Amino acid sequence: MFKSVLLLGHFRGIRIEIHASWVIIFALLMITMTAGLQREYPDWTMIEALSTSLFTALTFFASIVAHELGHSLVAIKRGVPVSAITLFIFGGIAQLNKDSENATDEFWIAIAGPIVSFVLALVFSVLSGLTSQWYEPVAVGFGWLAMINMMVALFNLIPGFPLDGGRVFRALVWKVTGDAGKGVRAAVAGGRLVAYGLFGFGLWNILVVGNLLGGVWIMLIAWFLLNMAEGHGQSFNLKSRLEGIRARDLADPHVPVVPSHTPVDEWIQYQVLPAGQRAFMVASGHRMLGLVSLSDARKIDRDRWPATRVEDIMTPLDTLIHIESDTGAAELLQLMTEHNLNQIPVMENGHVTGWIDRERVLRTISLHMELKA
Ligand SMILES: [Zn+2]
């Protein structure tokens, strides 16, 4: 999903990365904070104002990582794997590899982040008090950190998707009604309400207060939240409707095969073009060796096609991304999107038993859904 990310490091197997947009926020934060500090504390030197901003911005950044680690470590402890924490323009997200299986897990994973922010707010406010007599810039920095962490905690507790409070709300409704779907619908409705409320607040800022820039900014956030809330709802609906559909139900049993010694030009002329099929399994007799696709052919010069055999340019079976026949449809779609695959072989006990093509699979899925509905 995020292409322009910078890897910061790993913690307990979790990738910690920053999205490029964060750098812009960081720079803006530095500039506005330094200017603000200079205005408010005119007796400070430029170096004091700058280093206070830098210290505060970096610690704020670490606080967001701590908030996301709070979600992630609780998730891992409860058996939900986490692949990465990405820091981006509005804060951070922990990329959980699957949904929680019950309301209690969901509740604790969601609430862990705001709890970390609350604790940090308390710690920073104590530190600010302790250092106030010692050195003003440090105390001011800690004071700001206490305030911003408190804001992060409170904002995230608003009960609407995609905020943490939305997930907490979802977990509570789920726990009370025993219905995961009801929880999702409640949290989406909450998210919509929050977004419309913010939208109104933005409009009020523009029309009544005359704060054009602030108003536009608030409306943008509202629009972003609304999209995320609707997206959550839709992906849950899709997931629950895909439930029970497995790769084997979607696979075409006719696997397109090309003999391993076929020259690339003949394969393209006699198989690819007539069949309108961009990838084939490469076989020697009944043994599958790998997969060759049109993009493999395009990597070599056209005049080398007659002298090159398909097995020379194929992806060998052992490095090939494939899917087991009992894998669920949701996971299959995610894998194909993640690796940008147009086709994928389906395997059962080490044998290729079927073929999944992106265009065809979407049609097949919609047929399955029509039959279920
Ligand atoms: Zn959170």
Residues whose N, C-alpha, C, O or C-beta is under 5 A from the ligand:
A	BS01	ZN	G113 D164
